[in-house]
Amino acid sequence: MDAEQMPGDAEAAGAAAGMHEIYGETARGCLEDCYGRIHYVGGWLTWRREEWPAGRTASGRILEIADQVYLVDCDGEPASVTPAEVMPL
């Protein structure tokens, strides 16, 4: 098991992927980024804002997905992240 995953994560991801197939991006709990990857509530996200200096990024756990935006906990502070701001692998 991956160090980032907890028991039951694979099942939850499968259920969310099924919801995404049926309902599209409006499915509560998952949203596709600009690279075609689906991110889920509870997952880890790394992003970068265009106005930040080169090399600066931020990371955090996804708390909620609403209105095509990820709400992320970044060191105890909420951050709104668009799918276009998500970093590639």
KOLGU-4560 file (N, C-alpha, C; in nm, 3 decimals, padded with zeros to 5 digits):
<recs>
<n_xx: 00.085 n_yy: -00.119 n_zz: 00.000 ca_xx: 00.000 ca_yy: 00.000 ca_zz: 00.000 c_xx: 00.088 c_yy: 00.124 c_zz: 00.000 mol: A seq: 1 type: MET>
<n_xx: 00.050 n_yy: 00.224 n_zz: -00.079 ca_xx: 00.122 ca_yy: 00.351 ca_zz: -00.088 c_xx: 00.114 c_yy: 00.422 c_zz: 00.047 mol: A seq: 2 type: ASP>
<n_xx: 00.221 n_yy: 00.493 n_zz: 00.084 ca_xx: 00.226 ca_yy: 00.563 ca_zz: 00.213 c_xx: 00.119 c_yy: 00.671 c_zz: 00.223 mol: A seq: 3 type: ALA>
<n_xx: 00.077 n_yy: 00.727 n_zz: 00.110 ca_xx: -00.024 ca_yy: 00.833 ca_zz: 00.110 c_xx: -00.166 c_yy: 00.777 c_zz: 00.120 mol: A seq: 4 type: GLU>
<n_xx: -00.185 n_yy: 00.647 n_zz: 00.096 ca_xx: -00.319 ca_yy: 00.590 ca_zz: 00.093 c_xx: -00.354 c_yy: 00.525 c_zz: 00.225 mol: A seq: 5 type: GLN>
<n_xx: -00.481 n_yy: 00.530 n_zz: 00.256 ca_xx: -00.534 ca_yy: 00.466 ca_zz: 00.376 c_xx: -00.623 c_yy: 00.350 c_zz: 00.331 mol: A seq: 6 type: MET>
<n_xx: -00.651 n_yy: 00.254 n_zz: 00.422 ca_xx: -00.743 ca_yy: 00.147 ca_zz: 00.385 c_xx: -00.877 c_yy: 00.204 c_zz: 00.339 mol: A seq: 7 type: PRO>
<n_xx: -00.928 n_yy: 00.154 n_zz: 00.229 ca_xx: -01.055 ca_yy: 00.200 ca_zz: 00.177 c_xx: -01.043 c_yy: 00.310 c_zz: 00.072 mol: A seq: 8 type: GLY>
<n_xx: -00.924 n_yy: 00.368 n_zz: 00.054 ca_xx: -00.906 ca_yy: 00.474 ca_zz: -00.046 c_xx: -00.936 c_yy: 00.425 c_zz: -00.187 mol: A seq: 9 type: ASP>
<n_xx: -00.890 n_yy: 00.305 n_zz: -00.221 ca_xx: -00.912 ca_yy: 00.253 ca_zz: -00.356 c_xx: -01.061 c_yy: 00.233 c_zz: -00.383 mol: A seq: 10 type: ALA>
<n_xx: -01.135 n_yy: 00.185 n_zz: -00.284 ca_xx: -01.279 ca_yy: 00.166 ca_zz: -00.300 c_xx: -01.350 c_yy: 00.300 c_zz: -00.317 mol: A seq: 11 type: GLU>
<n_xx: -01.310 n_yy: 00.400 n_zz: -00.237 ca_xx: -01.370 ca_yy: 00.532 ca_zz: -00.246 c_xx: -01.340 c_yy: 00.596 c_zz: -00.382 mol: A seq: 12 type: ALA>
<n_xx: -01.217 n_yy: 00.579 n_zz: -00.429 ca_xx: -01.180 ca_yy: 00.634 ca_zz: -00.559 c_xx: -01.260 c_yy: 00.567 c_zz: -00.671 mol: A seq: 13 type: ALA>
<n_xx: -01.282 n_yy: 00.437 n_zz: -00.661 ca_xx: -01.362 ca_yy: 00.365 ca_zz: -00.760 c_xx: -01.506 c_yy: 00.413 c_zz: -00.761 mol: A seq: 14 type: GLY>
<n_xx: -01.562 n_yy: 00.436 n_zz: -00.642 ca_xx: -01.700 ca_yy: 00.486 ca_zz: -00.634 c_xx: -01.709 c_yy: 00.626 c_zz: -00.693 mol: A seq: 15 type: ALA>
<n_xx: -01.613 n_yy: 00.711 n_zz: -00.663 ca_xx: -01.613 ca_yy: 00.847 ca_zz: -00.718 c_xx: -01.596 c_yy: 00.845 c_zz: -00.869 mol: A seq: 16 type: ALA>
<n_xx: -01.512 n_yy: 00.757 n_zz: -00.920 ca_xx: -01.493 ca_yy: 00.746 ca_zz: -01.065 c_xx: -01.623 c_yy: 00.703 c_zz: -01.132 mol: A seq: 17 type: ALA>
<n_xx: -01.695 n_yy: 00.611 n_zz: -01.069 ca_xx: -01.825 ca_yy: 00.569 ca_zz: -01.121 c_xx: -01.924 c_yy: 00.684 c_zz: -01.124 mol: A seq: 18 type: GLY>
<n_xx: -01.926 n_yy: 00.764 n_zz: -01.018 ca_xx: -02.013 ca_yy: 00.882 ca_zz: -01.014 c_xx: -01.974 c_yy: 00.979 c_zz: -01.125 mol: A seq: 19 type: MET>
<n_xx: -01.844 n_yy: 00.995 n_zz: -01.146 ca_xx: -01.796 ca_yy: 01.087 ca_zz: -01.249 c_xx: -01.843 c_yy: 01.040 c_zz: -01.387 mol: A seq: 20 type: HIS>
<n_xx: -01.838 n_yy: 00.909 n_zz: -01.412 ca_xx: -01.884 ca_yy: 00.854 ca_zz: -01.539 c_xx: -02.032 c_yy: 00.883 c_zz: -01.561 mol: A seq: 21 type: GLU>
<n_xx: -02.111 n_yy: 00.866 n_zz: -01.457 ca_xx: -02.256 ca_yy: 00.883 ca_zz: -01.469 c_xx: -02.296 c_yy: 01.030 c_zz: -01.473 mol: A seq: 22 type: ILE>
<n_xx: -02.241 n_yy: 01.110 n_zz: -01.381 ca_xx: -02.287 ca_yy: 01.247 ca_zz: -01.365 c_xx: -02.194 c_yy: 01.352 c_zz: -01.423 mol: A seq: 23 type: TYR>
<n_xx: -02.075 n_yy: 01.315 n_zz: -01.465 ca_xx: -01.980 ca_yy: 01.412 ca_zz: -01.519 c_xx: -01.914 c_yy: 01.490 c_zz: -01.407 mol: A seq: 24 type: GLY>
<n_xx: -01.860 n_yy: 01.607 n_zz: -01.441 ca_xx: -01.786 ca_yy: 01.687 ca_zz: -01.344 c_xx: -01.873 c_yy: 01.745 c_zz: -01.234 mol: A seq: 25 type: GLU>
<n_xx: -02.004 n_yy: 01.738 n_zz: -01.249 ca_xx: -02.091 ca_yy: 01.791 ca_zz: -01.145 c_xx: -02.103 c_yy: 01.695 c_zz: -01.028 mol: A seq: 26 type: THR>
<n_xx: -02.048 n_yy: 01.574 n_zz: -01.042 ca_xx: -02.055 ca_yy: 01.478 ca_zz: -00.931 c_xx: -01.983 c_yy: 01.536 c_zz: -00.810 mol: A seq: 27 type: ALA>
<n_xx: -02.052 n_yy: 01.539 n_zz: -00.698 ca_xx: -01.995 ca_yy: 01.594 ca_zz: -00.577 c_xx: -01.878 c_yy: 01.508 c_zz: -00.532 mol: A seq: 28 type: ARG>
<n_xx: -01.766 n_yy: 01.569 n_zz: -00.507 ca_xx: -01.653 ca_yy: 01.495 ca_zz: -00.454 c_xx: -01.542 c_yy: 01.467 c_zz: -00.553 mol: A seq: 29 type: GLY>
<n_xx: -01.560 n_yy: 01.500 n_zz: -00.681 ca_xx: -01.450 ca_yy: 01.481 ca_zz: -00.776 c_xx: -01.457 c_yy: 01.588 c_zz: -00.884 mol: A seq: 30 type: CYS>
<n_xx: -01.340 n_yy: 01.621 n_zz: -00.939 ca_xx: -01.330 ca_yy: 01.722 ca_zz: -01.045 c_xx: -01.206 c_yy: 01.692 c_zz: -01.126 mol: A seq: 31 type: LEU>
<n_xx: -01.216 n_yy: 01.706 n_zz: -01.257 ca_xx: -01.105 ca_yy: 01.681 ca_zz: -01.347 c_xx: -01.021 c_yy: 01.807 c_zz: -01.362 mol: A seq: 32 type: GLU>
<n_xx: -00.888 n_yy: 01.792 n_zz: -01.358 ca_xx: -00.800 ca_yy: 01.907 ca_zz: -01.379 c_xx: -00.774 c_yy: 01.925 c_zz: -01.529 mol: A seq: 33 type: ASP>
<n_xx: -00.693 n_yy: 02.024 n_zz: -01.565 ca_xx: -00.669 ca_yy: 02.054 ca_zz: -01.706 c_xx: -00.584 c_yy: 01.948 c_zz: -01.776 mol: A seq: 34 type: CYS>
<n_xx: -00.531 n_yy: 01.852 n_zz: -01.701 ca_xx: -00.452 ca_yy: 01.743 ca_zz: -01.759 c_xx: -00.534 c_yy: 01.615 c_zz: -01.775 mol: A seq: 35 type: TYR>
<n_xx: -00.662 n_yy: 01.622 n_zz: -01.742 ca_xx: -00.750 ca_yy: 01.506 ca_zz: -01.754 c_xx: -00.747 c_yy: 01.413 c_zz: -01.634 mol: A seq: 36 type: GLY>
<n_xx: -00.678 n_yy: 01.452 n_zz: -01.526 ca_xx: -00.675 ca_yy: 01.368 ca_zz: -01.405 c_xx: -00.792 c_yy: 01.407 c_zz: -01.315 mol: A seq: 37 type: ARG>
<n_xx: -00.851 n_yy: 01.308 n_zz: -01.252 ca_xx: -00.963 ca_yy: 01.333 ca_zz: -01.162 c_xx: -00.910 c_yy: 01.338 c_zz: -01.020 mol: A seq: 38 type: ILE>
<n_xx: -00.945 n_yy: 01.445 n_zz: -00.948 ca_xx: -00.906 ca_yy: 01.461 ca_zz: -00.808 c_xx: -01.032 c_yy: 01.451 c_zz: -00.722 mol: A seq: 39 type: HIS>
<n_xx: -01.015 n_yy: 01.398 n_zz: -00.602 ca_xx: -01.127 ca_yy: 01.369 ca_zz: -00.513 c_xx: -01.113 c_yy: 01.444 c_zz: -00.382 mol: A seq: 40 type: TYR>
<n_xx: -01.227 n_yy: 01.467 n_zz: -00.317 ca_xx: -01.226 ca_yy: 01.523 ca_zz: -00.182 c_xx: -01.143 c_yy: 01.429 c_zz: -00.094 mol: A seq: 41 type: VAL>
<n_xx: -01.053 n_yy: 01.485 n_zz: -00.016 ca_xx: -00.964 ca_yy: 01.406 ca_zz: 00.069 c_xx: -00.829 c_yy: 01.379 c_zz: 00.006 mol: A seq: 42 type: GLY>
<n_xx: -00.818 n_yy: 01.402 n_zz: -00.125 ca_xx: -00.692 ca_yy: 01.379 ca_zz: -00.195 c_xx: -00.596 c_yy: 01.495 c_zz: -00.178 mol: A seq: 43 type: GLY>
<n_xx: -00.472 n_yy: 01.473 n_zz: -00.220 ca_xx: -00.366 ca_yy: 01.573 ca_zz: -00.209 c_xx: -00.355 c_yy: 01.647 c_zz: -00.341 mol: A seq: 44 type: TRP>
<n_xx: -00.334 n_yy: 01.779 n_zz: -00.335 ca_xx: -00.329 ca_yy: 01.860 ca_zz: -00.456 c_xx: -00.210 c_yy: 01.956 c_zz: -00.446 mol: A seq: 45 type: LEU>
<n_xx: -00.135 n_yy: 01.970 n_zz: -00.554 ca_xx: -00.027 ca_yy: 02.068 ca_zz: -00.563 c_xx: -00.061 c_yy: 02.163 c_zz: -00.677 mol: A seq: 46 type: THR>
<n_xx: -00.047 n_yy: 02.292 n_zz: -00.651 ca_xx: -00.084 ca_yy: 02.392 ca_zz: -00.750 c_xx: 00.014 c_yy: 02.507 c_zz: -00.751 mol: A seq: 47 type: TRP>
<n_xx: -00.002 n_yy: 02.591 n_zz: -00.853 ca_xx: 00.083 ca_yy: 02.708 ca_zz: -00.870 c_xx: -00.002 c_yy: 02.820 c_zz: -00.931 mol: A seq: 48 type: ARG>
<n_xx: 00.011 n_yy: 02.938 n_zz: -00.877 ca_xx: -00.058 ca_yy: 03.055 ca_zz: -00.932 c_xx: 00.036 c_yy: 03.124 c_zz: -01.032 mol: A seq: 49 type: ARG>
<n_xx: -00.020 n_yy: 03.175 n_zz: -01.138 ca_xx: 00.060 ca_yy: 03.237 ca_zz: -01.245 c_xx: 00.141 c_yy: 03.356 c_zz: -01.195 mol: A seq: 50 type: GLU>
<n_xx: 00.088 n_yy: 03.430 n_zz: -01.099 ca_xx: 00.157 ca_yy: 03.550 ca_zz: -01.050 c_xx: 00.269 c_yy: 03.519 c_zz: -00.950 mol: A seq: 51 type: GLU>
<n_xx: 00.280 n_yy: 03.394 n_zz: -00.906 ca_xx: 00.386 ca_yy: 03.357 ca_zz: -00.812 c_xx: 00.521 c_yy: 03.354 c_zz: -00.882 mol: A seq: 52 type: TRP>
<n_xx: 00.629 n_yy: 03.373 n_zz: -00.805 ca_xx: 00.763 ca_yy: 03.362 ca_zz: -00.865 c_xx: 00.790 c_yy: 03.218 c_zz: -00.913 mol: A seq: 53 type: PRO>
<n_xx: 00.878 n_yy: 03.205 n_zz: -01.009 ca_xx: 00.912 ca_yy: 03.074 ca_zz: -01.065 c_xx: 00.955 c_yy: 02.977 c_zz: -00.955 mol: A seq: 54 type: ALA>
<n_xx: 00.905 n_yy: 02.855 n_zz: -00.962 ca_xx: 00.941 ca_yy: 02.751 ca_zz: -00.866 c_xx: 00.854 c_yy: 02.744 c_zz: -00.743 mol: A seq: 55 type: GLY>
<n_xx: 00.773 n_yy: 02.846 n_zz: -00.715 ca_xx: 00.687 ca_yy: 02.842 ca_zz: -00.596 c_xx: 00.562 c_yy: 02.760 c_zz: -00.626 mol: A seq: 56 type: ARG>
<n_xx: 00.530 n_yy: 02.669 n_zz: -00.535 ca_xx: 00.408 ca_yy: 02.590 ca_zz: -00.543 c_xx: 00.348 c_yy: 02.583 c_zz: -00.403 mol: A seq: 57 type: THR>
<n_xx: 00.227 n_yy: 02.532 n_zz: -00.395 ca_xx: 00.161 ca_yy: 02.507 ca_zz: -00.267 c_xx: 00.092 c_yy: 02.371 c_zz: -00.277 mol: A seq: 58 type: ALA>
<n_xx: 00.073 n_yy: 02.306 n_zz: -00.162 ca_xx: 00.008 ca_yy: 02.175 ca_zz: -00.158 c_xx: -00.086 c_yy: 02.169 c_zz: -00.040 mol: A seq: 59 type: SER>
<n_xx: -00.184 n_yy: 02.083 n_zz: -00.052 ca_xx: -00.276 ca_yy: 02.063 ca_zz: 00.059 c_xx: -00.380 c_yy: 01.958 c_zz: 00.026 mol: A seq: 60 type: GLY>
<n_xx: -00.460 n_yy: 01.925 n_zz: 00.126 ca_xx: -00.566 ca_yy: 01.824 ca_zz: 00.112 c_xx: -00.694 c_yy: 01.892 c_zz: 00.065 mol: A seq: 61 type: ARG>
<n_xx: -00.764 n_yy: 01.829 n_zz: -00.031 ca_xx: -00.888 ca_yy: 01.883 ca_zz: -00.085 c_xx: -00.999 c_yy: 01.864 c_zz: 00.019 mol: A seq: 62 type: ILE>
<n_xx: -01.059 n_yy: 01.975 n_zz: 00.061 ca_xx: -01.166 ca_yy: 01.972 ca_zz: 00.160 c_xx: -01.303 c_yy: 01.960 c_zz: 00.094 mol: A seq: 63 type: LEU>
<n_xx: -01.318 n_yy: 02.026 n_zz: -00.020 ca_xx: -01.448 ca_yy: 02.034 ca_zz: -00.086 c_xx: -01.426 c_yy: 02.069 c_zz: -00.233 mol: A seq: 64 type: GLU>
<n_xx: -01.522 n_yy: 02.030 n_zz: -00.315 ca_xx: -01.521 ca_yy: 02.069 ca_zz: -00.456 c_xx: -01.658 c_yy: 02.129 c_zz: -00.486 mol: A seq: 65 type: ILE>
<n_xx: -01.658 n_yy: 02.254 n_zz: -00.532 ca_xx: -01.784 ca_yy: 02.322 ca_zz: -00.563 c_xx: -01.761 c_yy: 02.424 c_zz: -00.674 mol: A seq: 66 type: ALA>
<n_xx: -01.858 n_yy: 02.436 n_zz: -00.762 ca_xx: -01.852 ca_yy: 02.536 ca_zz: -00.869 c_xx: -01.723 c_yy: 02.529 c_zz: -00.949 mol: A seq: 67 type: ASP>
<n_xx: -01.679 n_yy: 02.407 n_zz: -00.982 ca_xx: -01.559 ca_yy: 02.384 ca_zz: -01.063 c_xx: -01.431 c_yy: 02.438 c_zz: -00.999 mol: A seq: 68 type: GLN>
<n_xx: -01.428 n_yy: 02.440 n_zz: -00.864 ca_xx: -01.311 ca_yy: 02.487 ca_zz: -00.790 c_xx: -01.284 c_yy: 02.391 c_zz: -00.675 mol: A seq: 69 type: VAL>
<n_xx: -01.156 n_yy: 02.364 n_zz: -00.649 ca_xx: -01.115 ca_yy: 02.285 ca_zz: -00.533 c_xx: -01.098 c_yy: 02.378 c_zz: -00.415 mol: A seq: 70 type: TYR>
<n_xx: -01.153 n_yy: 02.344 n_zz: -00.300 ca_xx: -01.126 ca_yy: 02.416 ca_zz: -00.176 c_xx: -01.025 c_yy: 02.330 c_zz: -00.100 mol: A seq: 71 type: LEU>
<n_xx: -00.905 n_yy: 02.384 n_zz: -00.079 ca_xx: -00.792 ca_yy: 02.307 ca_zz: -00.028 c_xx: -00.745 c_yy: 02.365 c_zz: 00.105 mol: A seq: 72 type: VAL>
<n_xx: -00.711 n_yy: 02.276 n_zz: 00.199 ca_xx: -00.650 ca_yy: 02.317 ca_zz: 00.326 c_xx: -00.500 c_yy: 02.328 c_zz: 00.303 mol: A seq: 73 type: ASP>
<n_xx: -00.449 n_yy: 02.450 n_zz: 00.307 ca_xx: -00.306 ca_yy: 02.474 ca_zz: 00.287 c_xx: -00.248 c_yy: 02.527 c_zz: 00.417 mol: A seq: 74 type: CYS>
<n_xx: -00.189 n_yy: 02.439 n_zz: 00.495 ca_xx: -00.131 ca_yy: 02.475 ca_zz: 00.625 c_xx: -00.232 c_yy: 02.544 c_zz: 00.715 mol: A seq: 75 type: ASP>
<n_xx: -00.353 n_yy: 02.491 n_zz: 00.719 ca_xx: -00.457 ca_yy: 02.543 ca_zz: 00.806 c_xx: -00.537 c_yy: 02.659 c_zz: 00.748 mol: A seq: 76 type: GLY>
<n_xx: -00.500 n_yy: 02.705 n_zz: 00.630 ca_xx: -00.571 ca_yy: 02.815 ca_zz: 00.564 c_xx: -00.643 c_yy: 02.761 c_zz: 00.441 mol: A seq: 77 type: GLU>
<n_xx: -00.769 n_yy: 02.799 n_zz: 00.418 ca_xx: -00.838 ca_yy: 02.753 ca_zz: 00.297 c_xx: -00.787 c_yy: 02.826 c_zz: 00.174 mol: A seq: 78 type: PRO>
<n_xx: -00.777 n_yy: 02.754 n_zz: 00.064 ca_xx: -00.736 ca_yy: 02.813 ca_zz: -00.064 c_xx: -00.829 c_yy: 02.760 c_zz: -00.172 mol: A seq: 79 type: ALA>
<n_xx: -00.873 n_yy: 02.848 n_zz: -00.261 ca_xx: -00.953 ca_yy: 02.809 ca_zz: -00.376 c_xx: -00.859 c_yy: 02.788 c_zz: -00.494 mol: A seq: 80 type: SER>
<n_xx: -00.866 n_yy: 02.671 n_zz: -00.555 ca_xx: -00.775 ca_yy: 02.636 ca_zz: -00.663 c_xx: -00.856 c_yy: 02.593 c_zz: -00.785 mol: A seq: 81 type: VAL>
<n_xx: -00.828 n_yy: 02.653 n_zz: -00.900 ca_xx: -00.897 ca_yy: 02.615 ca_zz: -01.023 c_xx: -00.826 c_yy: 02.495 c_zz: -01.086 mol: A seq: 82 type: THR>
<n_xx: -00.896 n_yy: 02.420 n_zz: -01.170 ca_xx: -00.832 ca_yy: 02.306 ca_zz: -01.238 c_xx: -00.711 c_yy: 02.348 c_zz: -01.322 mol: A seq: 83 type: PRO>
<n_xx: -00.708 n_yy: 02.471 n_zz: -01.374 ca_xx: -00.595 ca_yy: 02.518 ca_zz: -01.455 c_xx: -00.471 c_yy: 02.545 c_zz: -01.370 mol: A seq: 84 type: ALA>
<n_xx: -00.485 n_yy: 02.564 n_zz: -01.238 ca_xx: -00.371 ca_yy: 02.593 ca_zz: -01.151 c_xx: -00.304 c_yy: 02.467 c_zz: -01.098 mol: A seq: 85 type: GLU>
<n_xx: -00.366 n_yy: 02.351 n_zz: -01.118 ca_xx: -00.309 ca_yy: 02.225 ca_zz: -01.068 c_xx: -00.181 c_yy: 02.193 c_zz: -01.143 mol: A seq: 86 type: VAL>
<n_xx: -00.079 n_yy: 02.149 n_zz: -01.070 ca_xx: 00.051 ca_yy: 02.117 ca_zz: -01.130 c_xx: 00.046 c_yy: 01.980 c_zz: -01.199 mol: A seq: 87 type: MET>
<n_xx: 00.125 n_yy: 01.967 n_zz: -01.308 ca_xx: 00.136 ca_yy: 01.836 ca_zz: -01.372 c_xx: 00.217 c_yy: 01.740 c_zz: -01.286 mol: A seq: 88 type: PRO>
<n_xx: 00.216 n_yy: 01.615 n_zz: -01.321 ca_xx: 00.295 ca_yy: 01.516 ca_zz: -01.245 c_xx: 00.442 c_yy: 01.541 c_zz: -01.257 mol: A seq: 89 type: LEU>
</recs>
